[in-house]
């Protein structure tokens, strides 16, 4: 009964969950040349995937948050807080992804045109999707323990390396299952630690040691070289758990490792991560919008997925503003990417195969927007790209136009089919008549400057 109610509660929670990470206010450029080089390589990729997969996937509810005792949380009617927590922790005895197929994931996301990945090794609930030595609360210790692929993160990273992805590990600094974070002696009134550090410094020191040990497990070479270490839970800063020390050693294994200490301004937030939103302006330093394909980060039953054209339009806008898009797609409880998601991702990938020149490897240009047109430029500044972001339900117009700059001086082609078009320039406005027979989809135009 609780499972059925929890599914319903998860849907309600998704609608009411107002807690997302805003974009941090300041940015500090890293000084390590290897990190700067890696950031430049990452900025070329533009499009990635963020996979949330854990206990919350079993009933298909919003990830972890029902455990948090805050006023926006919705749990099943009639359940008690402690009863719900025990039910949730008990999902560790049910999570048995017998169809676990990271090769399918990597193939699907590669075909979608994605170039980098971030895999959730541990969310705030503390359940580890890797074979950690420091807790038994792990995929490798439950029903899946007899599977030769029980060390899930290893096989996920390896599968994506085979597809030439940049590899990222998501890790939550808060751990609500750990007794040194939420100590059972006290109630849990919020998402932070539930005791005063000055009263229990030994508890906090234990937590710092525990967290450092797990971060070192992930970054110390056992899981191969990483490109991105994506740290969630911005109410705990990396400095509080010794991130600096970890990164020194991690970068010996993975030179140039990008640290993303989300919303914590300073040298370890190497790129910013506005969540479920796109900034309202261009940003010159590295950033990434993290957004879901559906309504939640993890898998939920009968999700409401965004259309391919909406994702493409969002990607074009983010690219024009100087960012990257990481799209959240959650594997099913059994361990695959469901068909509904695959169909949409295939459509995105098919468009990018024909039009990706307007996205990958580009940088910002001074005039970056005119209505539904989003502009980017090649790194050498000699080529301009314009993407018309077709809205859901809209037919492709016969012409597209803009003014105020980006005036062609050389040939203009439609990337979809390579056909040349002749721009009409009058009173500062550029008008292009599109070739007949184009699909009703976003259109990308290449302009020589």
C-alpha positions as CSV (number, residue, x, y, z in Angstrom):
1,X,0.0,0.0,0.0
2,X,2.8,2.4,0.9
3,X,4.4,1.9,-2.5
4,X,1.2,2.8,-4.4
5,X,0.7,5.8,-2.2
6,X,4.3,6.8,-2.6
7,X,4.0,6.9,-6.3
8,X,1.0,9.2,-6.0
9,X,2.9,11.3,-3.5
10,X,5.9,11.5,-5.8
11,X,3.7,12.9,-8.6
12,X,2.3,15.5,-6.2
13,X,5.8,16.3,-4.9
14,X,7.1,16.9,-8.4
15,X,4.5,19.5,-9.0
16,X,5.2,21.3,-5.7
17,X,9.0,20.9,-5.5
18,X,10.2,24.5,-5.6
19,X,13.7,23.7,-4.4
20,X,16.2,23.9,-7.2
21,X,19.7,25.3,-7.3
22,X,19.7,28.8,-8.5
23,X,22.7,30.2,-10.4
24,X,25.4,31.4,-8.0
25,X,26.1,35.1,-8.1
26,X,29.9,35.2,-8.7
27,X,32.4,33.2,-10.7
28,X,36.1,32.8,-10.1
29,X,38.2,31.6,-13.0
30,X,40.4,28.6,-12.2
31,X,44.2,29.2,-12.3
32,X,45.3,25.6,-13.2
33,X,46.1,25.6,-16.9
34,X,44.9,21.9,-17.2
35,X,41.5,22.8,-15.7
36,X,41.2,25.8,-18.1
37,X,42.0,23.5,-21.0
38,X,39.5,20.9,-19.9
39,X,36.9,23.6,-19.5
40,X,37.5,24.8,-23.1
41,X,37.1,21.2,-24.3
42,X,33.9,20.8,-22.3
43,X,32.5,24.0,-23.7
44,X,32.9,22.5,-27.2
45,X,30.6,19.6,-26.3
46,X,27.4,21.6,-25.5
47,X,25.1,18.7,-24.9
48,X,25.2,16.0,-22.1
49,X,23.2,13.7,-20.0
50,X,22.7,13.5,-16.3
51,X,21.4,10.2,-15.0
52,X,19.7,10.0,-11.6
53,X,19.2,6.3,-10.7
54,X,18.7,5.0,-7.2
55,X,16.2,3.8,-4.6
56,X,13.7,6.4,-5.7
57,X,13.6,4.7,-9.1
58,X,12.0,1.6,-7.6
59,X,8.6,3.1,-6.9
60,X,9.2,5.9,-9.4
61,X,9.1,8.9,-7.1
62,X,11.0,12.2,-7.0
63,X,14.5,11.6,-5.9
64,X,15.2,11.5,-2.1
65,X,13.2,14.6,-1.1
66,X,10.3,12.9,0.7
67,X,12.9,12.1,3.4
68,X,13.4,15.7,4.1
69,X,11.1,17.2,6.7
70,X,10.4,20.6,5.2
71,X,7.0,22.4,4.7
72,X,6.9,21.8,0.9
73,X,7.3,18.0,1.1
74,X,4.2,15.8,0.4
75,X,4.2,12.3,1.7
76,X,1.4,9.7,1.4
77,X,-1.7,10.6,3.5
78,X,-1.7,8.7,6.7
79,X,2.0,7.9,6.8
80,X,4.2,9.0,9.6
81,X,7.6,10.6,9.0
82,X,9.6,7.9,10.7
83,X,7.4,5.2,9.1
84,X,8.1,6.7,5.7
85,X,11.8,6.9,6.3
86,X,11.9,3.2,7.3
87,X,9.9,2.3,4.2
88,X,12.2,4.3,2.0
89,X,15.4,2.8,3.5
90,X,13.8,-0.6,3.0
91,X,13.7,-0.1,-0.8
92,X,17.4,-1.2,-0.7
93,X,16.1,-4.7,-0.2
94,X,14.0,-4.5,-3.4
95,X,16.3,-2.7,-5.8
96,X,17.5,-5.4,-8.2
97,X,18.0,-4.0,-11.7
98,X,18.3,-7.4,-13.5
99,X,18.2,-5.7,-16.9
100,X,21.1,-3.3,-16.1
101,X,22.4,-2.4,-19.5
102,X,24.8,0.6,-19.5
103,X,25.8,-0.2,-23.1
104,X,22.2,0.5,-24.1
105,X,22.4,3.8,-22.2
106,X,25.6,4.9,-23.8
107,X,24.3,3.9,-27.3
108,X,21.0,5.8,-26.8
109,X,22.7,9.0,-25.6
110,X,25.4,8.9,-28.2
111,X,22.8,8.5,-30.9
112,X,21.1,11.5,-29.3
113,X,24.1,13.7,-30.0
114,X,25.2,13.9,-26.4
115,X,28.9,14.3,-25.8
116,X,29.4,14.2,-22.0
117,X,27.7,12.3,-19.1
118,X,27.2,12.7,-15.4
119,X,26.2,9.7,-13.4
120,X,24.7,9.9,-9.9
121,X,26.9,7.9,-7.6
122,X,25.0,9.0,-4.5
123,X,22.0,11.2,-4.0
124,X,21.1,12.9,-0.7
125,X,19.4,9.7,0.6
126,X,22.9,8.2,0.9
127,X,22.3,5.1,-1.2
128,X,25.5,4.4,-3.1
129,X,25.5,3.3,-6.8
130,X,29.1,2.2,-6.4
131,X,30.8,-0.5,-4.3
132,X,31.9,1.7,-1.4
133,X,33.9,0.3,1.5
134,X,32.5,2.7,4.0
135,X,28.8,1.7,4.2
136,X,26.6,-1.3,3.4
137,X,23.9,1.1,2.1
138,X,24.8,0.3,-1.5
139,X,23.6,-1.3,-4.7
140,X,26.5,-3.7,-4.3
141,X,25.2,-5.0,-0.9
142,X,21.5,-5.7,-1.6
143,X,19.7,-8.1,-4.0
144,X,22.1,-7.1,-6.8
145,X,25.1,-8.1,-4.8
146,X,25.4,-11.5,-6.7
147,X,25.5,-9.8,-10.1
148,X,29.0,-9.5,-11.6
149,X,28.2,-5.9,-12.4
150,X,27.3,-5.0,-8.8
151,X,29.8,-2.1,-8.9
152,X,27.4,-0.2,-11.1
153,X,29.3,3.0,-11.5
154,X,32.4,1.2,-12.9
155,X,30.4,-0.3,-15.7
156,X,28.5,2.9,-16.5
157,X,31.7,4.9,-16.8
158,X,33.3,2.2,-18.9
159,X,30.4,1.9,-21.3
160,X,30.4,5.7,-21.9
161,X,34.1,5.8,-22.4
162,X,33.7,3.3,-25.2
163,X,31.5,6.0,-26.9
164,X,34.1,8.7,-26.3
165,X,32.0,10.7,-23.7
166,X,33.6,13.1,-21.3
167,X,33.0,11.3,-17.9
168,X,31.4,12.9,-14.9
169,X,30.5,11.6,-11.4
170,X,27.7,13.2,-9.4
171,X,28.1,13.0,-5.7
172,X,26.0,14.4,-2.9
173,X,27.9,16.0,0.0
174,X,24.9,15.7,2.3
175,X,24.1,12.1,3.3
176,X,20.8,11.7,5.1
177,X,21.4,8.0,5.8
178,X,24.7,8.5,7.6
179,X,24.4,8.7,11.4
180,X,27.1,11.4,11.4
181,X,24.9,13.7,9.3
182,X,21.4,12.9,10.6
183,X,22.2,11.5,14.0
184,X,19.3,9.3,15.3
185,X,19.6,10.9,18.7
186,X,17.9,14.0,17.3
187,X,14.9,14.7,15.0
188,X,15.5,15.8,11.4
189,X,13.9,19.2,11.0
190,X,15.6,20.1,7.7
191,X,18.1,19.1,5.0
192,X,21.2,20.0,7.0
193,X,22.9,18.2,9.8
194,X,20.5,17.8,12.8
195,X,22.9,18.7,15.6
196,X,25.2,21.6,16.6
197,X,28.8,20.9,15.6
198,X,30.2,22.7,18.6
199,X,28.3,20.3,20.8
200,X,29.3,17.2,18.8
201,X,32.6,18.0,17.0
202,X,33.4,14.3,17.0
203,X,30.3,13.5,15.0
204,X,31.1,16.1,12.4
205,X,34.7,15.0,12.2
206,X,33.5,11.4,11.6
207,X,31.3,12.7,8.8
208,X,34.1,14.7,7.1
209,X,36.3,11.6,7.2
210,X,33.5,9.4,5.8
211,X,32.7,11.9,3.0
212,X,36.4,12.4,2.1
213,X,36.9,8.6,2.0
214,X,34.0,8.2,-0.5
215,X,35.1,11.1,-2.7
216,X,38.6,9.5,-2.8
217,X,37.1,6.2,-3.8
218,X,35.5,7.8,-6.8
219,X,38.4,10.0,-7.9
220,X,41.4,7.9,-6.9
221,X,41.7,5.9,-10.0
222,X,39.6,2.9,-9.2
223,X,36.9,4.2,-11.6
224,X,39.4,5.4,-14.2
225,X,40.1,9.0,-15.2
226,X,37.2,11.4,-14.6
227,X,36.6,14.7,-16.4
228,X,34.0,16.2,-14.1
229,X,33.3,15.9,-10.4
230,X,29.8,17.3,-10.0
231,X,29.0,18.0,-6.3
232,X,25.4,18.5,-5.2
233,X,23.8,19.7,-2.0
234,X,24.9,23.3,-1.9
235,X,23.9,23.8,1.7
236,X,27.1,21.9,2.5
237,X,30.2,23.6,1.0
238,X,33.1,21.5,-0.4
239,X,35.4,23.3,2.0
240,X,33.5,21.9,4.9
241,X,34.3,18.3,3.8
242,X,37.8,18.8,2.7
243,X,37.3,19.0,-1.1
244,X,40.5,20.9,-1.7
245,X,42.6,18.1,-0.3
246,X,40.6,15.5,-2.4
247,X,41.1,17.5,-5.6
248,X,44.8,17.8,-5.2
249,X,45.1,14.0,-5.3
250,X,42.3,13.5,-7.8
251,X,44.0,15.8,-10.3
252,X,47.1,13.6,-10.1
253,X,44.9,10.8,-11.5
254,X,42.7,13.0,-13.7
255,X,44.7,16.1,-14.8
256,X,42.4,19.0,-15.4
257,X,39.5,17.5,-13.5
258,X,36.6,20.0,-13.6
259,X,35.2,20.5,-10.1
260,X,31.6,21.6,-9.9
261,X,30.9,22.5,-6.3
262,X,27.4,23.7,-7.1
263,X,26.3,27.2,-6.0
264,X,29.4,27.5,-3.8
265,X,31.2,30.5,-5.2
266,X,35.0,30.2,-5.4
267,X,37.8,28.2,-7.0
268,X,36.0,24.9,-6.9
269,X,32.9,25.9,-8.8
270,X,34.6,25.6,-12.2
271,X,31.3,26.0,-14.0
272,X,27.9,27.2,-12.8
273,X,24.7,25.1,-12.9
274,X,21.4,27.0,-13.1
275,X,18.7,24.3,-12.6
276,X,15.5,23.8,-14.6
277,X,16.0,27.3,-16.2
278,X,18.0,29.2,-18.8
279,X,19.6,32.5,-17.8
280,X,18.0,35.6,-19.3
281,X,21.3,36.8,-20.8
282,X,24.6,35.8,-22.3
283,X,27.2,34.7,-19.8
284,X,30.9,34.7,-20.8
285,X,32.2,32.2,-18.2
286,X,31.5,28.5,-18.3
287,X,28.0,27.4,-17.3
288,X,25.5,24.6,-17.8
289,X,21.7,24.5,-17.5
290,X,20.7,21.2,-16.0
291,X,17.1,20.4,-17.1
292,X,15.0,17.3,-17.1
293,X,13.6,15.5,-20.2
294,X,10.5,14.8,-18.2
295,X,9.2,16.4,-15.0
296,X,11.6,14.6,-12.6
297,X,15.3,13.7,-12.5
298,X,14.8,10.1,-11.9
299,X,12.4,7.7,-13.7
300,X,8.7,8.0,-13.0
301,X,5.8,6.0,-14.5
302,X,4.0,7.7,-17.4
303,X,6.2,10.8,-17.5
304,X,5.4,13.9,-19.4
305,X,8.4,14.3,-21.7
306,X,9.4,17.4,-23.5
307,X,9.3,17.2,-27.3
308,X,12.4,16.9,-29.4
309,X,11.8,20.4,-30.9
310,X,11.5,21.9,-27.5
311,X,14.8,20.4,-26.4
312,X,16.5,21.5,-29.6
313,X,15.2,25.0,-29.2
314,X,16.4,25.2,-25.6
315,X,19.8,23.8,-26.7
316,X,20.0,26.5,-29.4
317,X,19.1,29.3,-26.8
318,X,21.6,28.0,-24.3
319,X,24.3,27.7,-26.9
320,X,23.7,31.3,-28.0
321,X,24.0,32.5,-24.4
322,X,27.3,30.7,-24.0
323,X,26.3,27.6,-22.0
324,X,25.8,23.9,-22.3
325,X,22.7,21.7,-21.7
326,X,22.8,18.6,-19.5
327,X,19.5,16.8,-19.9
328,X,18.2,14.6,-17.1
329,X,17.1,11.1,-18.2
330,X,16.5,8.5,-15.5
331,X,16.9,4.8,-16.2
332,X,14.0,2.5,-15.2
333,X,14.1,0.4,-12.0
334,X,15.2,-2.6,-14.1
335,X,18.1,-0.8,-15.6
336,X,17.3,0.4,-19.1
337,X,16.3,3.7,-20.9
338,X,12.6,3.3,-21.7
339,X,11.3,3.4,-25.2
340,X,9.3,6.6,-24.8
341,X,12.5,8.5,-24.0
342,X,14.5,6.7,-26.7
343,X,12.1,7.9,-29.4
344,X,12.5,11.6,-28.4
345,X,16.2,11.3,-28.1
346,X,16.6,9.7,-31.5
347,X,14.7,12.6,-33.0
348,X,17.1,15.1,-31.3
349,X,20.1,13.1,-32.5
350,X,18.8,12.9,-36.1
351,X,18.5,16.7,-36.1
352,X,22.0,17.2,-34.6
353,X,23.6,14.9,-37.2
354,X,22.4,17.3,-39.9
355,X,22.6,20.6,-38.0
356,X,25.1,20.0,-35.2
357,X,27.7,22.4,-36.8
358,X,25.5,25.2,-35.5
359,X,25.9,23.9,-31.9
360,X,29.1,22.0,-31.3
361,X,32.3,23.9,-30.9
362,X,30.7,27.3,-31.2
363,X,31.0,30.4,-29.0
364,X,29.0,33.5,-28.4
365,X,28.5,36.3,-30.8
366,X,27.6,39.9,-29.9
367,X,24.1,39.7,-31.4
368,X,22.8,36.5,-30.2
369,X,19.0,36.7,-30.4
370,X,16.2,38.1,-32.6
371,X,12.8,36.6,-31.7
372,X,13.0,32.8,-32.3
373,X,16.4,33.0,-33.9
374,X,19.4,32.2,-31.8
375,X,22.9,33.0,-33.1
376,X,26.3,31.4,-32.4
377,X,29.7,31.7,-34.1
378,X,32.7,29.5,-34.9
379,X,35.7,29.9,-32.7
380,X,37.5,31.9,-35.3
381,X,34.6,34.3,-35.7
382,X,34.4,33.8,-39.5
383,X,31.2,31.8,-39.6
384,X,27.8,32.6,-38.0
385,X,25.0,30.2,-37.3
386,X,21.4,31.0,-36.8
387,X,18.9,28.4,-35.4
388,X,15.2,29.1,-35.7
389,X,13.6,27.5,-32.6
390,X,10.3,26.2,-33.8
391,X,7.7,26.1,-31.1
392,X,5.5,23.1,-30.4
393,X,2.5,23.2,-32.8
394,X,4.1,25.8,-35.1
395,X,4.7,25.2,-38.8
396,X,8.0,26.3,-40.3
397,X,7.7,29.8,-41.8
398,X,8.5,30.5,-45.4
399,X,11.1,33.2,-44.4
400,X,13.2,34.0,-41.4
401,X,14.7,37.5,-40.8
402,X,16.7,39.5,-38.3
403,X,18.2,43.0,-38.0
404,X,20.8,44.8,-36.0
405,X,23.9,42.9,-37.1
406,X,25.1,39.5,-38.3
407,X,24.9,40.7,-42.0
408,X,26.1,38.1,-44.4
409,X,29.0,39.0,-46.7
410,X,29.5,35.5,-48.2
411,X,27.4,32.5,-49.0
412,X,24.5,31.4,-46.9
413,X,23.4,27.8,-46.7
414,X,20.7,25.7,-44.9
415,X,22.6,23.1,-42.9
416,X,19.7,20.6,-43.1
417,X,20.2,20.0,-46.8
418,X,23.2,22.1,-47.8
419,X,21.2,24.3,-50.2
420,X,22.4,27.8,-50.8
421,X,20.0,30.6,-50.2
422,X,20.2,34.2,-51.2
423,X,19.6,36.7,-48.4
424,X,17.8,40.0,-49.0
425,X,19.2,42.9,-47.1
426,X,17.2,46.0,-46.8
427,X,17.4,48.8,-44.3
428,X,19.5,46.7,-42.0
429,X,17.1,43.7,-42.0
430,X,18.3,40.4,-43.4
431,X,15.5,38.1,-44.8
432,X,16.1,34.6,-46.0
433,X,13.5,32.6,-47.9
434,X,13.8,29.0,-46.9
435,X,13.9,26.2,-49.5
436,X,10.6,24.4,-50.1
437,X,10.2,20.8,-48.7
438,X,12.0,21.3,-45.4
439,X,10.6,19.3,-42.4
440,X,8.6,21.1,-39.8
441,X,11.5,21.3,-37.3
442,X,14.0,23.9,-36.1
443,X,16.1,25.1,-39.0
444,X,19.8,26.0,-38.9
445,X,21.5,28.4,-41.3
446,X,25.2,28.9,-41.9
447,X,26.3,32.4,-42.7
448,X,29.8,33.4,-43.9
449,X,30.9,36.8,-42.4
